[in-house]
């Protein structure tokens, strides 16, 4: 257990020492790696069971604007900014772990309209987004925008991968 804690501590130190763009890219890599066990666990589920947004009706630009611009802006506000700030206000002694866990669960719950499995699969990115918000909270305005940037890049990668797979 001590080796795991040491490893996580080293990853944290490396991660927070990066400038914003490498941080955003590495945050997505970390979320991807954290999600691998969930993908393996849910591997036998078909696409219908997992669900997801139905974007075909929006066209390419509508999909891009919805997924890469609007969703990160709104979901960062509702899934990270408000829950974290409210919890830190209501429970000033619990400035990190409680807001991290609750914000991650709020973000996941915001996606339950697709399916329970979809909400489970996005827990890692929810945790990374909440962690990002908390890390950048000391910098005026940066927590919202960096978190939104991580989210937008994650959605862009997912959108691009979806378009490549679908052809």
PASEBA-1860 file (N, C-alpha, C; in nm, 3 decimals):
! residues 167
1> XXXXXXXX> 0.083/-0.120/0.000/0.000/0.000/0.000/0.087/0.126/0.000 ~ 0.199/0.119/0.071/0.288/0.234/0.076/0.346/0.264/-0.063 ~ 0.376/0.159/-0.141/0.428/0.180/-0.275/0.324/0.247/-0.365 ~ 0.199/0.206/-0.349/0.092/0.268/-0.427/0.079/0.416/-0.391 ~ 0.082/0.448/-0.263/0.072/0.586/-0.219/0.190/0.667/-0.274 ~ 0.310/0.611/-0.271/0.428/0.679/-0.324/0.413/0.704/-0.473 ~ 0.364/0.603/-0.546/0.343/0.618/-0.690/0.242/0.728/-0.720 ~ 0.129/0.725/-0.650/0.025/0.826/-0.671/0.078/0.965/-0.638
9> XXXXXXXX> 0.156/0.975/-0.532/0.215/1.102/-0.493/0.309/1.155/-0.602 ~ 0.388/1.066/-0.661/0.480/1.107/-0.770/0.403/1.151/-0.893 ~ 0.296/1.078/-0.928/0.213/1.117/-1.042/0.151/1.254/-1.016 ~ 0.100/1.274/-0.894/0.040/1.403/-0.858/0.142/1.515/-0.873 ~ 0.261/1.498/-0.820/0.365/1.600/-0.827/0.401/1.632/-0.972 ~ 0.416/1.529/-1.053/0.447/1.548/-1.196/0.334/1.622/-1.266 ~ 0.210/1.579/-1.236/0.092/1.632/-1.304/0.071/1.780/-1.274 ~ 0.074/1.818/-1.146/0.046/1.957/-1.109/0.161/2.051/-1.145
17> XXXXXXXX> 0.277/1.995/-1.176/0.390/2.079/-1.213/0.390/2.120/-1.359 ~ 0.295/2.074/-1.435/0.290/2.104/-1.578/0.221/2.237/-1.605 ~ 0.254/2.295/-1.721/0.180/2.413/-1.764/0.041/2.369/-1.808 ~ -0.047/2.463/-1.841/-0.189/2.431/-1.860/-0.215/2.333/-1.975 ~ -0.158/2.354/-2.093/-0.189/2.264/-2.205/-0.142/2.121/-2.178 ~ -0.017/2.100/-2.135/0.021/1.962/-2.101/-0.063/1.904/-1.987 ~ -0.104/1.989/-1.893/-0.191/1.943/-1.784/-0.323/1.892/-1.841 ~ -0.383/1.970/-1.930/-0.512/1.931/-1.990/-0.499/1.798/-2.065
25> XXXXXXXX> -0.393/1.784/-2.144/-0.374/1.660/-2.219/-0.347/1.542/-2.127 ~ -0.263/1.563/-2.026/-0.231/1.452/-1.935/-0.351/1.418/-1.847 ~ -0.436/1.515/-1.815/-0.558/1.487/-1.738/-0.646/1.390/-1.815 ~ -0.655/1.408/-1.946/-0.734/1.317/-2.028/-0.670/1.180/-2.036 ~ -0.540/1.175/-2.041/-0.470/1.046/-2.039/-0.495/0.973/-1.907 ~ -0.487/1.045/-1.797/-0.512/0.985/-1.665/-0.656/0.935/-1.656 ~ -0.752/1.014/-1.704/-0.893/0.971/-1.702/-0.912/0.846/-1.786 ~ -0.844/0.841/-1.900/-0.853/0.722/-1.986/-0.798/0.599/-1.915
33> XXXXXXXX> -0.682/0.613/-1.853/-0.620/0.500/-1.782/-0.707/0.456/-1.665 ~ -0.762/0.551/-1.591/-0.850/0.517/-1.479/-0.977/0.446/-1.526 ~ -1.020/0.474/-1.648/-1.141/0.414/-1.700/-1.124/0.274/-1.756 ~ -1.001/0.232/-1.781/-0.978/0.100/-1.841/-1.042/-0.013/-1.762 ~ -1.027/-0.019/-1.629/-1.093/-0.129/-1.556/-1.245/-0.131/-1.574 ~ -1.308/-0.015/-1.583/-1.452/-0.010/-1.603/-1.491/-0.060/-1.741 ~ -1.412/-0.024/-1.842/-1.438/-0.071/-1.978/-1.425/-0.223/-1.984 ~ -1.322/-0.276/-1.920/-1.303/-0.421/-1.917/-1.419/-0.488/-1.845
41> XXXXXXXX> -1.460/-0.431/-1.734/-1.571/-0.486/-1.655/-1.701/-0.487/-1.734 ~ -1.724/-0.383/-1.812/-1.850/-0.370/-1.885/-1.836/-0.409/-2.033 ~ -1.729/-0.479/-2.068/-1.697/-0.511/-2.207/-1.808/-0.585/-2.280 ~ -1.880/-0.670/-2.212/-1.982/-0.752/-2.277/-2.113/-0.679/-2.301 ~ -2.125/-0.557/-2.256/-2.247/-0.480/-2.280/-2.249/-0.428/-2.423 ~ -2.366/-0.429/-2.484/-2.376/-0.374/-2.619/-2.397/-0.222/-2.611 ~ -2.383/-0.158/-2.726/-2.392/-0.011/-2.731/-2.527/0.040/-2.682 ~ -2.633/-0.034/-2.710/-2.767/0.008/-2.665/-2.779/0.007/-2.514
49> XXXXXXXX> -2.715/-0.088/-2.448/-2.721/-0.095/-2.302/-2.649/0.022/-2.237 ~ -2.539/0.064/-2.299/-2.460/0.174/-2.244/-2.525/0.308/-2.276 ~ -2.572/0.322/-2.398/-2.639/0.446/-2.436/-2.542/0.558/-2.465 ~ -2.592/0.678/-2.465/-2.512/0.796/-2.494/-2.596/0.897/-2.570 ~ -2.542/1.013/-2.589/-2.619/1.118/-2.657/-2.647/1.081/-2.803 ~ -2.766/1.111/-2.848/-2.802/1.090/-2.988/-2.783/1.221/-3.061 ~ -2.673/1.230/-3.133/-2.633/1.358/-3.193/-2.652/1.363/-3.344 ~ -2.699/1.255/-3.403/-2.709/1.248/-3.549/-2.793/1.361/-3.607
57> XXXXXXXX> -2.896/1.402/-3.537/-2.990/1.503/-3.586/-2.927/1.643/-3.590 ~ -2.818/1.662/-3.519/-2.760/1.796/-3.507/-2.667/1.832/-3.623 ~ -2.623/1.735/-3.699/-2.524/1.761/-3.803/-2.386/1.776/-3.741 ~ -2.284/1.787/-3.826/-2.146/1.790/-3.779/-2.117/1.912/-3.691 ~ -2.154/2.032/-3.738/-2.126/2.152/-3.661/-2.209/2.160/-3.534 ~ -2.334/2.123/-3.543/-2.420/2.123/-3.425/-2.369/2.027/-3.319 ~ -2.324/1.911/-3.366/-2.268/1.812/-3.273/-2.141/1.867/-3.208 ~ -2.053/1.924/-3.291/-1.928/1.980/-3.238/-1.956/2.089/-3.135
65> XXXXXXXX> -2.044/2.182/-3.168/-2.074/2.292/-3.075/-2.139/2.241/-2.946 ~ -2.225/2.142/-2.958/-2.291/2.087/-2.840/-2.193/2.011/-2.752 ~ -2.114/1.923/-2.813/-2.028/1.832/-2.737/-1.900/1.899/-2.687 ~ -1.840/1.982/-2.771/-1.708/2.038/-2.738/-1.716/2.176/-2.675 ~ -1.825/2.248/-2.696/-1.837/2.384/-2.640/-1.944/2.390/-2.531 ~ -2.069/2.367/-2.569/-2.180/2.389/-2.475/-2.178/2.294/-2.356 ~ -2.161/2.164/-2.383/-2.164/2.066/-2.273/-2.054/2.092/-2.170 ~ -1.928/2.112/-2.212/-1.826/2.140/-2.110/-1.853/2.268/-2.029
73> XXXXXXXX> -1.901/2.372/-2.096/-1.931/2.496/-2.024/-2.039/2.475/-1.918 ~ -2.148/2.414/-1.958/-2.261/2.394/-1.867/-2.231/2.287/-1.762 ~ -2.174/2.175/-1.804/-2.149/2.065/-1.710/-2.041/2.100/-1.608 ~ -1.943/2.182/-1.645/-1.843/2.225/-1.548/-1.909/2.313/-1.441 ~ -2.000/2.397/-1.484/-2.072/2.482/-1.389/-2.156/2.397/-1.294 ~ -2.237/2.306/-1.351/-2.330/2.226/-1.270/-2.265/2.108/-1.200 ~ -2.160/2.052/-1.260/-2.101/1.930/-1.205/-1.979/1.952/-1.117 ~ -1.909/2.064/-1.138/-1.792/2.090/-1.055/-1.804/2.221/-0.978
81> XXXXXXXX> -1.821/2.331/-1.048/-1.815/2.463/-0.983/-1.917/2.478/-0.870 ~ -2.044/2.461/-0.899/-2.145/2.480/-0.796/-2.137/2.379/-0.683 ~ -2.130/2.249/-0.712/-2.123/2.155/-0.598/-2.000/2.175/-0.510 ~ -1.885/2.197/-0.572/-1.763/2.213/-0.493/-1.770/2.340/-0.408 ~ -1.808/2.450/-0.470/-1.813/2.576/-0.396/-1.919/2.573/-0.285 ~ -2.034/2.514/-0.315/-2.138/2.504/-0.212/-2.093/2.417/-0.095 ~ -2.035/2.302/-0.124/-1.989/2.214/-0.016/-1.878/2.279/0.066 ~ -1.788/2.349/0.001/-1.682/2.417/0.075/-1.737/2.531/0.160
89> XXXXXXXX> -1.845/2.590/0.116/-1.909/2.694/0.196/-1.982/2.633/0.316 ~ -2.059/2.527/0.292/-2.138/2.463/0.397/-2.051/2.384/0.495 ~ -1.942/2.325/0.446/-1.852/2.245/0.530/-1.709/2.295/0.512 ~ -1.677/2.409/0.572/-1.547/2.472/0.549/-1.426/2.385/0.589 ~ -1.447/2.290/0.678/-1.336/2.203/0.719/-1.312/2.092/0.617 ~ -1.410/2.066/0.533/-1.400/1.962/0.429/-1.378/2.028/0.293 ~ -1.257/2.072/0.269/-1.230/2.149/0.148/-1.189/2.064/0.029 ~ -1.159/1.934/0.052/-1.109/1.855/-0.060/-1.187/1.726/-0.085
97> XXXXXXXX> -1.180/1.631/0.007/-1.235/1.497/-0.021/-1.386/1.495/-0.037 ~ -1.458/1.559/0.050/-1.604/1.562/0.037/-1.646/1.628/-0.094 ~ -1.595/1.747/-0.127/-1.630/1.807/-0.256/-1.587/1.721/-0.376 ~ -1.472/1.657/-0.366/-1.425/1.572/-0.476/-1.523/1.457/-0.501 ~ -1.559/1.387/-0.396/-1.648/1.270/-0.410/-1.788/1.313/-0.454 ~ -1.844/1.413/-0.388/-1.980/1.456/-0.420/-1.987/1.512/-0.562 ~ -1.890/1.593/-0.600/-1.888/1.651/-0.734/-1.876/1.542/-0.840 ~ -1.793/1.443/-0.815/-1.780/1.330/-0.908/-1.913/1.258/-0.925
105> XXXXXXXX> -1.982/1.235/-0.815/-2.111/1.166/-0.820/-2.219/1.253/-0.887 ~ -2.215/1.384/-0.863/-2.310/1.474/-0.928/-2.288/1.471/-1.079 ~ -2.162/1.480/-1.120/-2.130/1.476/-1.264/-2.179/1.346/-1.327 ~ -2.154/1.237/-1.260/-2.199/1.107/-1.310/-2.351/1.101/-1.317 ~ -2.418/1.148/-1.213/-2.564/1.146/-1.208/-2.626/1.231/-1.319 ~ -2.555/1.335/-1.361/-2.604/1.419/-1.469/-2.615/1.341/-1.601 ~ -2.551/1.225/-1.607/-2.551/1.144/-1.729/-2.636/1.017/-1.716 ~ -2.712/1.008/-1.609/-2.799/0.891/-1.590/-2.910/0.881/-1.694
113> XXXXXXXX> -2.942/0.992/-1.759/-3.046/0.986/-1.862/-3.007/0.897/-1.980 ~ -2.879/0.869/-1.996/-2.835/0.776/-2.102/-2.848/0.632/-2.054 ~ -2.791/0.603/-1.937/-2.805/0.472/-1.873/-2.720/0.472/-1.748 ~ -2.746/0.375/-1.661/-2.663/0.358/-1.541/-2.520/0.326/-1.583 ~ -2.506/0.242/-1.685/-2.371/0.202/-1.729/-2.293/0.320/-1.784 ~ -2.359/0.408/-1.856/-2.294/0.528/-1.908/-2.244/0.614/-1.791 ~ -2.329/0.630/-1.691/-2.291/0.709/-1.573/-2.173/0.646/-1.501 ~ -2.169/0.514/-1.495/-2.057/0.443/-1.432/-1.929/0.464/-1.513
121> XXXXXXXX> -1.941/0.454/-1.644/-1.823/0.468/-1.730/-1.760/0.607/-1.724 ~ -1.837/0.708/-1.691/-1.779/0.842/-1.687/-1.734/0.884/-1.546 ~ -1.743/0.794/-1.451/-1.691/0.827/-1.317/-1.545/0.872/-1.320 ~ -1.456/0.804/-1.393/-1.316/0.851/-1.394/-1.298/0.993/-1.445 ~ -1.365/1.029/-1.555/-1.350/1.166/-1.604/-1.414/1.263/-1.506 ~ -1.522/1.222/-1.442/-1.582/1.308/-1.340/-1.487/1.334/-1.225 ~ -1.416/1.230/-1.183/-1.317/1.246/-1.075/-1.202/1.336/-1.118 ~ -1.155/1.318/-1.241/-1.045/1.401/-1.291/-1.090/1.547/-1.305
129> XXXXXXXX> -1.211/1.569/-1.351/-1.261/1.706/-1.362/-1.275/1.771/-1.224 ~ -1.327/1.697/-1.129/-1.340/1.751/-0.993/-1.202/1.779/-0.932 ~ -1.110/1.688/-0.953/-0.974/1.704/-0.902/-0.908/1.827/-0.966 ~ -0.929/1.842/-1.096/-0.875/1.959/-1.167/-0.930/2.087/-1.108 ~ -1.060/2.092/-1.088/-1.123/2.211/-1.033/-1.061/2.245/-0.897 ~ -1.045/2.144/-0.813/-0.989/2.166/-0.679/-0.843/2.210/-0.686 ~ -0.765/2.151/-0.777/-0.623/2.188/-0.790/-0.605/2.334/-0.832 ~ -0.689/2.378/-0.924/-0.675/2.513/-0.978/-0.758/2.617/-0.905
137> XXXXXXXX> -0.822/2.578/-0.798/-0.910/2.668/-0.726/-0.839/2.791/-0.668 ~ -0.716/2.781/-0.635/-0.643/2.893/-0.577/-0.611/3.003/-0.677 ~ -0.629/2.976/-0.805/-0.600/3.075/-0.908/-0.731/3.136/-0.957 ~ -0.741/3.266/-0.953/-0.867/3.334/-0.983/-0.919/3.298/-1.122 ~ -1.035/3.235/-1.126/-1.099/3.200/-1.251/-1.044/3.079/-1.322 ~ -0.924/3.039/-1.285/-0.858/2.930/-1.357/-0.927/2.796/-1.337 ~ -0.985/2.774/-1.219/-1.043/2.644/-1.190/-1.155/2.612/-1.290 ~ -1.242/2.707/-1.316/-1.352/2.684/-1.410/-1.299/2.661/-1.552
145> XXXXXXXX> -1.210/2.747/-1.598/-1.165/2.742/-1.737/-1.074/2.623/-1.765 ~ -0.986/2.589/-1.673/-0.900/2.473/-1.695/-0.984/2.346/-1.692 ~ -1.077/2.337/-1.599/-1.166/2.220/-1.593/-1.249/2.210/-1.721 ~ -1.301/2.322/-1.767/-1.377/2.323/-1.893/-1.287/2.279/-2.009 ~ -1.162/2.322/-2.007/-1.068/2.281/-2.112/-1.042/2.131/-2.112 ~ -1.022/2.074/-1.994/-1.004/1.929/-1.983/-1.126/1.858/-2.039 ~ -1.243/1.904/-2.000/-1.370/1.844/-2.044/-1.387/1.857/-2.195 ~ -1.359/1.974/-2.249/-1.375/1.996/-2.393/-1.280/1.907/-2.473
153> XXXXXXXX> -1.156/1.894/-2.429/-1.061/1.808/-2.499/-1.105/1.662/-2.490 ~ -1.153/1.621/-2.374/-1.202/1.483/-2.358/-1.318/1.457/-2.454 ~ -1.411/1.550/-2.462/-1.525/1.533/-2.551/-1.482/1.538/-2.698 ~ -1.384/1.621/-2.730/-1.332/1.627/-2.866/-1.269/1.494/-2.906 ~ -1.192/1.436/-2.816/-1.129/1.306/-2.842/-1.238/1.199/-2.863 ~ -1.337/1.198/-2.774/-1.446/1.100/-2.786/-1.524/1.120/-2.916 ~ -1.550/1.245/-2.952/-1.622/1.275/-3.074/-1.542/1.232/-3.197 ~ -1.414/1.266/-3.197/-1.327/1.226/-3.308/-1.316/1.075/-3.321
161> XXXXXXX> -1.303/1.006/-3.208/-1.295/0.860/-3.212/-1.426/0.802/-3.264 ~ -1.539/0.859/-3.221/-1.668/0.812/-3.270/-1.684/0.832/-3.420 ~ -1.640/0.946/-3.470/-1.648/0.972/-3.614/-1.557/0.879/-3.693 ~ -1.437/0.848/-3.636/-1.347/0.756/-3.704/-1.405/0.614/-3.711 ~ -1.466/0.571/-3.601/-1.523/0.436/-3.596/-1.643/0.424/-3.690 ~ -1.727/0.527/-3.693/-1.846/0.524/-3.775/-1.815/0.547/-3.923 ~ -1.702/0.609/-3.950/-1.662/0.633/-4.088/-1.717/0.754/-4.143
END
